[in-house]
Each structure stands twice: as C-alpha cells, then as structure tokens.
C-alpha cells in the first residue's frame, strides 16, 4: 500500500515521497513486523522448514527442498 501511495504522489519531489514507504518497508522487514512474527512462530512444529522454503517478504514461488 505504501509503495502504491508513493507512485500516486510522484508529482511531488521524490525525496519527500520516498521517505514514508522506505521507512515502512524497513520496519516491516527488519523491525517490528517480520522479526516479531517469526520469533512467535518459531515455537510451532514445521515452521523452520516452511521458513526455509518460503520468501520472507516478497512473493515468489517456494524453493524446492
């Protein structure tokens, strides 16, 4: 969603519109989003195998393994 809003707002100076989606991506990937979820899910059986074959953030086909 944040990157979509960035594309809509491209009429404004790029530096002004790039900060929010870049910050949200950083927080979701390295901050509170993914890290907390993976820490919580690590206790579930089979999660390690699932995480090893699945992309962490960007959608793509699963790895074979």
Secondary structure, 3 states (H helix, E strand, C coil): CHHHHHHHCCCCCHHHHHHHHHHHHHHHHHCCCHHHHHHHHCCCCCHHHHHHHCCCCCCCCCCCC
